[in-house]
Amino acid sequence: MLNPSPTVQRFMTRAPHTIGADETLADAHAVLRAHQIRHLPVVVESRLVGMITLHDLHLIETLPDVNPAEVKVSEAMVSNVFSVSPETPLADVVKAMAEHKYGSAVVLRDQQVLGIFTTVDVCRALGEVLQARTAA
């Protein structure tokens, strides 16, 4: 019997850090730095509305007259976020991330953030799959 294909839920980072849309870029930077992460889902009333990344922050902060303590996350976030359900096959998520050069996928159920699957998680999943293959 064939093993079922693993889903993204198996390898996602559960309960990721998030930030509110009304928080400032300085607040987002502080969360990213404190937790040593690069992707921060943006939520309003616990529902996903966007994503802000460390790369976005660095780019925006180089613009003239941008004060990170005053600019809201909602003004800088990307609202078109790649998201998947927890049951999505891992292979489908990885393929889409590679094709579109996405740095992450937000794992949702009813617009509620359950997890995040980043390129670091991809590497962890690949390592586990390869290790299981060589052990067989």
N, C-alpha and C positions, 0 to 999 in steps of 0.2 A: 504494500500500500504506500502511495506517495504521501510525503509530509505536506500538509497544507502550506501555502505560501504565507510567509510572515506578514503581518500588518504593521503599519506605521506605529500603532499604539505600543507595540512591543519595544520599540527603540526610541520613542519620543522622550523629551525631557518633560516630566509631569509638572503641573502647576507652575508654569513659568512666571517670572516677574512681569508685571504689566505696569502701564502708566496711564493716568487719565489725560484726556484730550486738553483739559484746561491747565495742566501743569506746564511749567516752563521748560525750555531747552536745557537750562542749567540743572533742573530737577532730573531730566532724562539722563543727562550726562552723569550725574551723581549715582543714579541707579545702575547704569551700565558699568561704571568704574567700580562701584562697591561690590558688584557681583561678578565682575570680570566676564561680561557677556557683550555681544554685539548687536543683538536683535531685541527689540522691545515692543510687543504688541500694545496698541493703544485701545483703551476701552472707555465706553461711556455706559454707566449703569450696568456693568459687567458684560456688555456686548462689544464684540470686536468692531472697531471703526477704522483702524489703520495700523501702520507699522512705522516705527522710527528706528534707524540703525545708527551705529557709531559712524559709519561712512557718511550718512546724511548729515549728521551733526557737524562733522568736520568740514563738509562742503559748505553748509549754511553759515557756519561761524566765520568763514573766510570772506563773506560778503561785507561790503562796507555798511556801516550804520546798523549792524545787527548786534543787539544786546541779548545774549542768551538768558539773562535774568528776566527779560521782558517778553520775549517772543514765546508764544504758546505752542505746544506740541502740535495742536490741530492745524497750525499754519505751516508746519514743516513736514508733517507725516505724509506717507503714501497711503492713499485710501484703497487702492486696488491691491489687496493682499492675497497671495496664494494660500488657499486653505483647503483642507481635506478633512474627511471624517476619520475617526480612529480605526475604522474597519478597512480603510483603503489599503490595498496591497502595497507593501514596501517597494516592490519593483516599479509600480506605477508612479509613486511619489518621486523616487530617485530619478527615473527617466524624465519626468516633467521638470525637475530641478535642473538637470543637466541640459536639457533642450532649451530652456528659457533663461538659464544662468541665474536661477533663484538661489539666494543664500539661505532660505528657510521656508518651511511650510508651517502654518499655524493649524493645529489640530482642534477642530470645533465640534461641538454638539449643540444644536439650537442656538448658534451664534455665541455660545459660551466657550471661552478658551479653556481647553483641557490640557493642552501641551503645545510644545513647539519642537519641530524636527529641523535641526540645522546641519550644516556641512560637517560639524564635529560629530553629530549623531550618525551621519552617513558613514563616516570613517569607523565609528564604533561598531555599527551594524556589519559593515564589510569585514572587519576583523573577526567578528564572531562567526559570520557565515563561512569565511575561509578557514578558520580554525576548526569548525565542525566538519568541514569537507575533508580536511587533511586527517582528522581523527577517525573518519569512517573507513 
